Amino acid sequence: MSKIKVLLAEDEASLGMIVKESLETRNFTVFHTKNGEEAFEVYRKEKPDILVLDVMMPKKDGFTLAKEIRLNDKKIPIIFLTAKSQTSDVLEGFNNGGNDYLKKPFSMEELIVRIKSLLNRIETKTNVDAIKIGNYSFNSTKQTLENSLEIQQLTHREAQLLFHLFEKKNEILDRTFILNKLWGNDDFFNARSMDVFISKLRKKLKKDTNIQIINIRGFGYKLIC
């Protein structure tokens, strides 16, 4: 099995080295860069499987870097590392294309769980035919959502979440279960992250008024279609 390639952009040399060495002992290949401009060049050259980006970096910050990468690459998973912890900062990260958000200080075990969670393929059966959701056709393998007017490209996390919602359609998808499965744990910031992704899915499905994603307060979400 080929090694997972991680692009780590972290300007704090000691932290960057610790993360790099820890991941490499667990069979990852790590490209460590120390600013956003260097990270962008390595991204284009090495074609990594996942990006782990510090938010505050010289020359180009992590949010700006992610936004630029998302112009051409909607699929690659992005995890932000930052000391910032305000809800507005978390939301800014997701609005700039992030899939996950890890607060400093963090444990290597938590980072690895989150990397593997983002890289896990959607659990599909051998039949990869598109799933019908109302007037939409959802292909969980290609991560596309299509109707008669357009084809929308989903991010890895959006596709995972929609797949699990569909599996439990017209039933409650347990909030704690899905947070632990897709985000690694059910803390406040991951819960806010999931709310953002639910809002994104609602927008992508809005052209069929018979489809709803309902928040069942205290329990989870229900896809009605």
BELNOR-V666441 format. One record per pair of residues at least 24 apart in sequence whose C-alpha atoms are under 10 Angstrom apart, sorted by the first residue. I is the first residue (numbers start at 1). J is the second residue. Records with the same first field share a line. If there is no record, write none. Layout:
# BELNOR-V666441
I=J + J
This chain:
# BELNOR-V666441
2=27 + 28 + 29
3=27 + 28 + 29 + 30 + 49
4=28 + 29 + 30 + 48 + 49 + 50 + 115 + 116 + 119
5=29 + 30 + 31 + 46 + 47 + 48 + 49 + 50 + 51
6=30 + 31 + 32 + 43 + 46 + 47 + 48 + 49 + 50 + 51 + 52 + 115
7=31 + 32 + 33 + 39 + 40 + 42 + 43 + 46 + 47 + 48 + 49 + 50 + 51 + 52 + 53 + 78
8=32 + 33 + 34 + 35 + 39 + 42 + 43 + 48 + 50 + 51 + 52 + 53 + 54 + 79 + 80 + 81
9=33 + 34 + 35 + 36 + 37 + 38 + 39 + 40 + 42 + 51 + 52 + 53 + 54 + 55 + 56 + 57 + 61 + 62 + 65 + 80 + 81
10=34 + 35 + 36 + 39 + 52 + 53 + 54 + 55 + 56 + 57 + 58 + 62 + 81 + 82
11=35 + 36 + 53 + 54 + 55 + 56 + 57 + 58
12=54 + 56 + 57
15=105
16=54
18=108
19=107 + 108 + 111
22=108 + 109 + 112
23=108 + 109 + 111 + 112
26=112
28=112
34=58 + 59
35=59 + 60 + 61 + 62 + 65
36=60 + 61 + 62 + 63 + 64 + 65 + 66
37=61 + 62 + 65
39=65
40=65 + 66 + 68 + 69
43=69
44=69
47=76
48=76 + 77
49=75 + 76 + 77 + 78 + 115 + 119
50=75 + 76 + 77 + 78 + 79 + 115 + 116 + 118 + 119
51=76 + 77 + 78 + 79 + 80 + 98 + 99 + 115
52=77 + 78 + 79 + 80 + 81 + 98 + 100 + 101 + 102 + 111 + 115
53=78 + 79 + 80 + 81 + 82 + 98 + 101 + 102
54=79 + 80 + 81 + 82 + 83 + 101 + 102 + 104
55=79 + 80 + 81 + 82 + 83 + 84 + 89 + 93 + 101
56=80 + 81 + 82 + 83 + 84
62=93 + 96 + 98
63=92 + 93 + 94 + 95 + 96 + 97 + 98
64=93 + 96 + 97
65=96 + 97
66=93 + 94 + 95 + 96 + 97 + 98
67=93 + 95 + 96 + 97 + 98
68=96 + 97
69=96 + 97
70=96 + 97 + 98 + 155
71=97
73=97 + 155
74=143 + 153 + 154 + 155 + 156
75=99 + 142 + 143 + 153 + 154 + 155 + 156 + 157 + 158
76=118 + 119 + 155 + 156 + 157
77=115 + 118 + 119 + 155 + 156 + 157
78=115 + 118 + 156
79=111 + 114 + 115 + 118
81=105 + 106 + 111
82=106
85=189
86=189
87=188 + 189 + 192 + 193
90=189 + 190 + 192 + 193 + 196
91=189 + 192 + 193 + 195 + 196
93=193
94=193 + 196 + 197
95=196 + 197 + 200
97=155
98=155 + 157 + 193
99=155 + 156 + 157 + 158 + 183 + 193 + 194 + 197
100=157 + 182 + 183 + 189 + 190 + 193 + 194
101=183 + 189 + 190 + 193
102=189 + 190
103=189
110=184 + 185
111=184
112=184
113=182 + 183 + 184 + 185
114=181 + 182 + 183 + 184 + 185
115=183 + 184
116=182 + 183 + 184
117=157 + 180 + 181 + 182 + 183 + 184
118=156 + 157 + 160 + 181 + 182 + 183 + 184
119=156 + 157 + 182
120=156 + 160 + 182
121=156 + 159 + 160
122=156 + 157 + 159 + 160 + 161 + 163 + 164
123=160 + 163 + 164
124=163
131=163 + 166
132=166 + 225
133=162 + 166 + 169 + 205 + 208 + 210 + 211 + 223 + 224 + 225
134=205 + 207 + 208 + 209 + 210 + 211 + 224 + 225
135=205 + 207 + 208 + 209 + 210 + 211 + 225
136=204 + 205 + 207 + 208 + 211
138=162 + 163 + 166
139=163
145=204 + 205
146=204 + 205
147=205 + 207 + 208
149=207
152=204 + 205
153=204
154=200 + 201 + 204
155=197
157=182 + 183 + 194 + 197
158=194 + 197 + 198 + 200 + 201
159=197 + 201
161=194 + 197 + 198 + 201
162=197 + 198 + 201 + 213 + 223
164=223
165=213 + 221 + 222 + 223 + 224
166=222 + 223 + 224 + 225
167=223
168=221 + 222 + 223 + 224
169=213 + 221 + 222 + 223 + 224 + 225
170=212 + 213 + 214 + 221 + 222 + 223 + 224 + 225
171=220 + 221 + 222 + 223 + 224
172=214 + 215 + 216 + 219 + 220 + 221 + 222 + 223 + 224
173=215 + 216 + 219 + 220 + 221 + 222 + 223
174=216 + 218 + 219 + 220 + 221 + 222
175=215 + 216 + 217 + 218 + 219 + 220 + 221
176=218 + 219 + 220
177=220
178=220 + 221
179=220
195=221
